[in-house]
């Protein structure tokens, strides 16, 4: 009986202690919301403040096309809403908006506001050589706190993949919260790669080969996955860019009913206007690859596949060339470019191999119009805009049999084929040979189907799907 009374007394004391701590905290959060809302510029009745978290909005990649296309769609549907973008970019608003017009052909709607963040450097992975995922997660929370203090929106949308910002705006800001996920910060594939000791671009060889290090990293990944799963549940609306991404997000975040697949918008208009059969009615014997020179793109597999094709079928590949096109961002990328040149020499294909770095869009369009085959070798590409662009241009794609190309983009059923899928050097060589041997009528039908299938990846379908998914927030 005495023990029961002691337990009751301790429980009562614990409740009082929790109240002493929590009630002031709740009051502070309530007061903070009141003050921050009072600082916002007034809007018309029924209008909302909508803010996108996109700290690198001036980058000009596929993620930025998603951002600015979404903003244009929102502004057209809800003209009274105030749309803002949290960014760490320092260029003037007019300069950033002009580059959006130049890169994407999109006019930024009047009234869009850029909210500057001084703490963006906390998101830079170079500051976290160890425990990078955790470091960036903590950094993103701090950046989100700055963003919240600068502007408290009614609706918050993370469009760049910083999931740990979601509970900051949901719990502290009292906002309606959504996100667009290009790829999950951590996935079951990453856990599997560490578990089985498979080296990858995000799993260095020393961690993959040493058992003690591997198990330490696996424990760290599993703990981080649990945290990532918790913060993801703060989102009321989740949009993903592919079926592959959807499966991984649902596995970690749960809540399948709130997850919508919204394919990213691709610039198809100019590509689909290119002559499907080449500028002179015939495409050149050229194998084309387009992508940043990053380790995950696996360019070495392209060279090995091409070398194997030339070696095994010299009589059918006498004029065939391999052209790699990509952006080079700095010293690390340049080192990879030099390594590819060295590999081409080692494989004996340097005379049939060409590297083009940082080419302009007009030159890229010319290559798209002439190339016969397009290569894509990235494992578990979350979507695959590059694959869509080649298909829209009339290039016959051979893509990696995983990720978005497998689940959403390339149809390999013979009667409705829109391209080819492969995963090894032998398979890539066989697929390229199949294209070389195919008759012109077969290729013309394949190109027509591929181009037609790309229509679902245009700006109009994206805008419609984005607005439909965001309706519960707005």
N, C-alpha and C positions, 0 to 999 in steps of 0.2 A: 504493500500500500504506500509505504514511504517512497519507494522507487517511482511509482506512478505519479505521485505528487511532484517529485523532483523533475520528472520528464515534462509534466504540464507547465511547471514554473519556467524551465529552460525554453520550452516552446513559446510561452507567452513573452519572455524576454526577447527571443529572436524576432518575433513578430513586431514588437515595439521598436527594436533596432532597425528592422527593415523599413518600417514606416518613417522613422527619423531620417533615414538616408534617402528613401525613395520620394517622399512627399516634396522635400525641397527641390530635388532633381526634376520632378514632374512640373513643379511651378516654374523653375528656370526655363525648361523647354517651352512651356506655354507662353511665358513672357517673351522669350526669344522669337517665337513665331509671330506674336503680336507686333513686336517692334519691326521685324523684317518685312512683314506684310504692309505695315504703315509706310515704309520707305519706298514701296513700289509705285511707279507711275500709275495713275488711275486709268481704268479701261471702261468701255461701254458695258452696260448691263448684260450679263451672260457671257462676256468674253473672258478668256483665260490667258495667263502667262504660261507659255510652253517653252521649256529650255532643253536643249540638246547638250549632252556632255561629249565634246569632241575636241580634246586638247590640241590635236594636230590637224585642224580643219583646212589648212593651206597646203597639205601634202600633195594632193592631186592624184591619188590612187583610187582603186575601186571602192574603198570605204568612204571616201569623200564624195564620190558620185552618189552613193546611197544617201549620204547626209543631205546634199543640196537638192537632190530630186525629191526626197521626203519633205524638205522645207517648202519647195515649190508647190507640192501637192497640198500640204496643209494650208498654206497661205491662200490658195485658190478656193479650197473648200470652206475654210473658216477665216474670212478676211478681217474679222474684228479681233482675232487673237494676236497677242504680242509674242513673236517668236524670237528667242535668243539662243546664242551658241556660246558655251563656255570654251574658251580657247587660250592657249599659251603663246600663240603666234603674235609677233610684234609688228608686222606690217600694218599699214593703215587699212581701214575698212575698205576704202575704194580700191586699193591695190588687190586685196584678197578677192573682192567681188569681181574685179576685172579678170583675174586669173581663172575664176570659176567659169566665167563666160568663155574665155579662150580655150580652156581644157575640155569642158563638157558641153559647151553650147547652151548653157543654162543661165538665164538672167535671175539674179538673186532678187526676190521680191522686195519692194519698198518697205521700210520699217523694221527689217531684220536687224537685230542688235548683237554685237559681239561683246561678250563679257570677259575681260582679260584676267588671266590667272598668272600670278607671279611664281607660284610654287610648282609649275609644270616639271621642273627639273627632277622632282621627286619620283616621276614616272620613268625616268631613264634607266634601263636595265644595267648600264655600265656602272652605276653606283652600287650595284648589288652583285659582286662577283660570286658570292656564295648565297645560298637560299634566295635566289633571284625572284622566284614566284612570290614568296612571302614578303620580301622587301618591297616589290612593286605593289603588292596588295595593301600593305600598311601605308606606303606612299600615296596610293590612290585615295585612301580614306582621308588623309590630311589635305590633299588637293580638293576633295569633295567638300570638306569643311570650309575651306576658303571660298569655294563656289557658292555654297549655301549662304555664307555671310554676305557675299556680294549681291546675290539675287536669290530670293526664295520664290520659286515658281509654283504654279498650281499643278502642273504636269511636268514630270522629269523623265527624259528618255536618254539612256546611255546608248550611244550609237557607235562606240569604239571598243567595247568589250571589257570595261572596267567594272566587273560584277560587284566588287566590294564597296562601290559607291552607292549601291541600291539601298541598303538599309539606312544609310546616312540620311538620304532624302525621304525615305518612307517613315522612319521612326522619329528622327529629329525634326525634319521639315514638315511632316504631315502631308506630303505630296502624293498624288497618284503617280505610280512608278511603272515605267516600261523600259524595254531594252531591245536592241537589235544585235544579235550574236552572230558574228562572222565565223568564229570558231571558239570552242570552249577553252578556257584557260588551262584546264587539265581534263584529260579524257581517259577512258579505259584503255585505249591504245597506248597512251604514254605509260600507264601503269604496267601494261603487259610487256612493253619494250624493256623496262627496267627489271621486271620480274624474271624474264627469260634470258636477260643479259644480252639483248640485241643492241648494238651500237646504232645511234641515229644522230641527226643534227641536234636534237635536244637531250641526248644521252651519250655523253662523251665516253670514249673507249675505255678509259681507266676505271670509270664507274661500272661499265658493262662487264669488265673482265675480272675485277677483284670482288670476291664474294662479300666480304665485310662491308665494303663501300656500297655495293649494290643493295644490300639489305637495309643499310642506313638510309639510302636514297629512297628506297621503296616505302619505308616507314614514314619518311618526310612527305612523300607524295600522297600517301593514304591519308595522313592527317590533314594535308592541305585540301584534298578532295572533300573531306568531311566539312571543312570550313567553307569551301566554295559552294557545296550543296546547301548549307544553311543560308548564306547571303543571297543565293539565287531565289530562294523562296520569298524574298521581299518584293520581287517583281510581280505586278498584277497582270501585265501583258508581256509576253516574250515572243519576239519574232526571230526566226533563224533563216539562214540563206540557202539551206539544202536539206534533203531528207537525211543525209549523213549527219549533219550538225544537229538536226532535230533529235535523232536517236540518242546521241551522246548527251545532249542537254537534258532530255527527259530522264535519262538514266541517273544523272547527277542531281538535277533540280526537282524532279518529279512534276506533278501538276500537268499532265499531258493535255488537258482541256484548254489551258491558257497559252499553249505553244502553237504558233502559226508559222508555216513555211512561206516566206516571202522572198522569192528569187530576186537577186540584186539586178538593178537596171544595167543593161549593156548597150553600148553605142552601136546600134545595128544599121542605121540608115545608110551611111556611106559604104559600109562593108557589103550590104546586100545589093547595092547598086553596081558593084564591081562585076565585070563579065565572068560568069561561072566557068567558062571554058578557057579563060585566059584572054589577054589583050588581042591576040591574033588568032583566036579560035583553038589554041593549043597551049597547054601549060608546060613550063620548062621542067626538065628532070631535076627537080630541086626538092630537098627535104628541109623544112623550115622549123625552127624552134624559137619561140618568143617568150621571154621571162627574165626576171631579175637574176643576176648572177649570185644567187644565195645557195647555201649548202643543201637546203631541203628540195631544191629544184632537180637535183640529181643529174646534172648535165653529163657526168661521166658515163652514165648508162646509155645516153644517146650516142656518144662516140663509140662505145663498145658495140652497140647494136648496129650502127652504120658500118663499122669495120667488119663485123661478122657477115653482113649482107654482101659487101664487096668481095670478101674472101670466098664465100660459098657460091656466089653467082656472078662471077666476073663478066660473063658474056651478056648478061642482062642489065648491067649497071655501068656500062662504059662511060657514060656522060653524067652520071648521077653525082650531085654535090650536096653537102650538108652545110647549112647556114644557120648559125646561132646568133640571135638578136637579143640584146638585153641591156638593162640599165646598170651602170657601175657607180655606186654611191661613195666609194672611198677606198682606202688602202686595202681593207679586207677583201672587198669585191675584186679589186685589181689583182690581188694575189691569186684568187680563184681563176680569173681569166688567164693568167700566166700558166697556172697549173693545167688548164684545159689545152692550151697550146702545146705544152710539154707532153701531155697524154696523146694528142693527135700525132705528134712526131713519133712517140713510142709505138703507136699502133700502125704507123706507116700510112696515114691517111691525110697528112698535112696538105698535100696538093689538091685534095678533094674537099677541103674543109675551110670554112670562112667564119670569122668572128666579126660582128658589127656591134659596136658599143655606143649607147646613147644616141640612137638614130632619131631623126625627126619623124613626125606622123605621116607626112607625104611619102617619104621613103619606105616606111613600114607598109603603107597601102600598096605601093608598087610591088613589094615582096609578096604581100597577101594575094595580089592579083596574078602572080606568076607561078608561085610554088605549087607543086603537085601534092606533096604529103606534108602534114604538120605533126610534129612530135611533142608529147607532153609526158614527163616521167616522174612527176612528184607523187610520192605515196601519200594517200589520205589527204589530198587537196580538198579543203572544206567545200569549195564550190567548183571553180574552174572557169573564170571569165575568159582566160586566154583560149581555152578550148572552144567556147561559144563563138569568140571572134573569128577563129579560123574556119569554123563551120559556116558562119554567116558569109565569109568571104569566098567560099567555094573550095577551100583547102580540105582535102580528105584527112581526117585526124586519126592518129594512133595514140590513144591516151592511156594513162595508167589505170589498171583495173582495180580502182579503189575510190573512196570518197565520192565527191559530187559527180565526176564523170561517169562513175559506175551507177550511182543511184538515180541520177536525174537527167544527165545530158546525152550520153551516147547510147543509142539503141543498136544492139548487135544481132537482133533477130534477122535472119537472112532476107526475108521478104520486106522488112521495113528498116533495113540497116541504114544508120546515119554516120557510121564510123567504125573504128576498131578499138579493142582494148587489149592490153598486154601488161606483163609484169616482169618478164625476164628478157635478157638480150636476145635469146633465141626467138621468143615470141614476137618481140618488136621487129626483128629481121623478117620473120615469116609474114607479118602483117604488111610491112612495107613492100615485100615481094608480091603479095596478093594485089596491092594497088597497081604496081608496075605491070602486072600481067592482065589486069582487068581491061575489057574492051571499053571503048568510048561511050557506048550506049549505057552500059552498066554504071559507069562513073557519073554520067550525066543525071541518071535517075537518083543515084545516091546523093549527089550534091543538092538536087532539088528537094529531096526529103530533109536533108540536114538543114538547109536554109529555112524551110517551112517550120521545122521544129524549134528554131531559134526565136520565133515570134513571141513565145511565152516568156522570153527573157528581156523584153523591151521595156521602155520607160512607162508606157501606159498600163500594162499589167502590174508592174511594180507599184505604181501610184494607187491603183484601185485596191490591191491587196494590202498595202500599207495602211490606207485609210480605214479599210474594213477591220483590220486587226486592232487599230488604235481607238476604235469607237468607244470601248468601255472607259477609256481614259478621258475622253473629250466630251 
